[in-house]
Amino acid sequence: MNTEHSTGRDVSRRTLLRGAAGLAGALGAAAALNIGLAGRASAYGWSRTLQQGASGSDVTELQIRVAGWAAAGAQQTYVAVDGSFGPGTAAAVKRFQSAYGLASDGVVGPQTQQTLNGLEASDGSTSHFGWNEFTSHDGAGFTGGKVGSAQVKENVRRLMYKLEALRRKAGDRPITINSGFRSISYNAQVGGASNSMHAYGVAADLAVSGLSTLSVYRIAETCGFSGLETYTVSWQHVDSRIEYPYGSQFWWWEDGVA
């Protein structure tokens, strides 16, 4: 069965209103916001300037944060989170920099690092997405899935950064998460596929305020998502199935390139 859902799927909706509404404004406003956010003790501690050829755990973290900038147009590609700063990472960094009004040089120095940290919330989530948006709706939190809760939470964190990119590309419109992680039992209850990516924490069903599902699908085609459910319904399913060893390592764009 290719589809992730049945028509009796979960439709709980919580509009995301967190974070600073002015992030989509001019560079000056964005810079002011980032200065405030980057000063928190929780901000990632970048210790050096990163550029193509670098490697290490800080490159891995960079790749997580720019993964949603995998392509400029519809393309079945993703940013490998492997700790090696190659051409794909550099291209994603340039797109991120351009989107946030920075010099698009692919070099991750203090300004880019500050802007990256501006997307980080104090609890480890991101500025526009909270952990509670992604917990299983049966009250299981991040437990009862196909991997342990710590891995689920890390998978969700990585998903959040891709969704931050989608949100930015959508003109900073609010996003509603209908379904994030699902426990195995809850996934069965709502008619999800037996190996649903929701049960690993690498999938979300969402709607973007003011945009059709088709428009969201088209944006998602640039964000490194390897699973895209049809745009003929009222939500858009996105997942990163090909990046994980979870038994679904194939591209599945149900409606192809929109």
N, C-alpha and C positions, 0 to 999 in steps of 0.2 A: 504494500500500500504506500503510495508516494505522498499523499497528503498528510499534513501534521495534525489536522483537526477534523472533528465532525461539525455539523451545523449546530449542535448543542453545546458549543464551546463556551468557555468562561468569558463573560462580557463585563466583569467588574471594571470600572473606569475611575482613575484618579488623575486628574489633570495636574501636570507638573508646573508648579508656580515658584519653585525654589530658585535660588541664585539671583544674580543681579540682572534686572530687566534691561539695563543699558549696555549689555555686552556687545550688542549688534551695532552700537553707535560708532562714532568716529574713533580714530586711533587714540586720540587723547583720552576719551572716556574709557576705552578698553585698557589703556595703559594704567590709568588711575585705579581701575578695578583690580588689575593684576597685582599692582604694588601692595594693595591691602590684603589680598588673598595670599600672596606669596610670603608674607611675613609670619604666617602661622607656623608653630612648631611642627605641625604635621606635614608641611610641604616637603616634597622630595629633595634630598640634599645633593644636587648636582655639584660635583667637585672639579669639573674640567669642561672645557669646550669640546664638543663632539663634532666630528665630520667624517666623511667617507674614509674608510680604512680603519676606524676605531673598532674596538670590541670590548665586551665586558657586560656586567650586570646593568650598568647605567644605559648602555645601548639597548638592552632588552626592555628596560622601562620606557625608553624613548619610543621604541617600536610599538609598544602597547598603546601609547598615547597618541601616536599619529596613524594608527592602523586604519582609521576611517577615511584617510586621505590617499587611499591606495591607487586611485585612478582619476583622470581628468574627465573621462567619459565612460559610457557603459563598457565594462571590461571584466572578464572573469579572471581577476588577479587579486592578490592580497599581500600585505606586508608580512614577511616572515619574521616571527618573533624568535630570533635565534642568537641575538647578542652580537651580530656581525653587521656593521654599518656599510651596506653595499649600495648599489645604484637605486634599488627599489626604495630603500629607506630614505635616501637622499631626495628622491623625487617626491615622496610623501611629505617630507619636511618642507620642501619648497612650496607645496600646495598649502600646507598648514600656515606657513609664514605669510603667504600672499593673502589668505583668507582673514588673517588677523592684523593686516596692515604693517607687517614687518618686512625687512629686506629679504627678498626671496633668493637666498644664496646657498641654502642647504647646510649651512653651518649653525650648529646649535650652541650659541653663546648665551650670555646672561639675559638678554632681552627675550630670546625664544624660550629659554628655560623658565623665566618669570611668567611668560604667557602660558606655558604648559602647566605650571603650578597654579595658575589662576583658574584652571578647570578642575582642580582637586579640592574636595571638601574635607573638613577636619576629621571626619570619621572614616576616611578612605574611599568614600564614594566619589561622585563627581558633582560639579556645581549645579547641574540641572536634573540629576537623577539620584534618588535616594534608595537605600537598601530595601526599605519597606515596599517600594514599587515592584520589586522582583521576587518577593517571597511567595511560597506556595499558598494558594488561597484556601487550603484546608487547615491552616494553622501550623503546618510542619516547619515553617521557616525555610531554612536551606537544608533540612535533613530529609532522609527517606528517598533520595534520588539514586541515580545509577553510579554516582561517585560520592565520595565523602563530602561533608558540609564545607570543609575548608577549601576544597577544590572547587566546589560549586560557587562559593563566594568569590574566589579569584576569577573564575570564568565570567561571573556576572560583572566584576569590576572591569575586565577587559571589554566586555560587551558595552558597558556604559561609555567608554571612550569612543567606540565606533558610533554610538548613538549621539554623542556630543557633536561629532562631525556631521552626521545626518541633520541634526538640528541646525547647525550653523549654515549648512548648504540650503536648508529650507527657509532661510531668512530669519533664523532664531525664533521660529514659531513654536509655541508650547507643544509638547508631545505627551500623549496619553498612553501609558502602558496598560494594556488589557490583561496580558499574561506574560510572566517572566519564567522563573523556575517553577517546576511542578514536581511534587513528590510522585513516586511511581503510582501510588494508589490514586492520587488526585488526577493524574494524567489519564489513567484508565477510566475514572469517573466521568471525565469530560469527553471521552472518545478519542484521545490522542493516539498517534501511531505508537506501536509497541517500543520502538527505539527513538521516540521523539527527542529532539535536541533540547526541548524544554527540561527534560529530566536530568540533563547535565549542566544546565545553567548557561547554555551558549545560544539561547534563542529568546526572542521577544515578539509578541504581537502588539502592534501599536497603531495609532492614528495621529496624524499631524493636523493641528488646528488650521482650518482654511484650505487644506489641500485634498485633492482626490487621492484615492488609493493608487491610481495609475501614476500620478505625479510623485508619490512617495516611492513607488517601485522604481521609477526612473532615477531618483536620487540614490536609492539604495544600491543600484547597479554600479555606483562609483565608490562605494564605501567598503569594499572588500568582503561583502557578504557572499557566501557560497550557497546559501539556501534562501530562496525567495519564493514564497507561495503566491498564487494567482492574485492579480490586482482587481479581480471582478467581485470581490467581497468588500465589506466595510472596514476591514482591518488589513494591515500588511504584516505578514510573518517574515522575519529575517533571522538568519542563523549563520554560524561560522563552522559548519560541519566539517569542512575539508581540512581545517587546521588542527583537528584533534583526532586521536586514535580511538574514536568511539563507534566505529563500524559503519559510518556514513560518509566516507571520504570520497565523495563525488560531487560535482557541481549539479545543483538542482535549482535552476531558474524556471519555474513552472511555465511561465509564459514567454520564455526566451528573452531576447533583448526587446524592451518595449520602445 
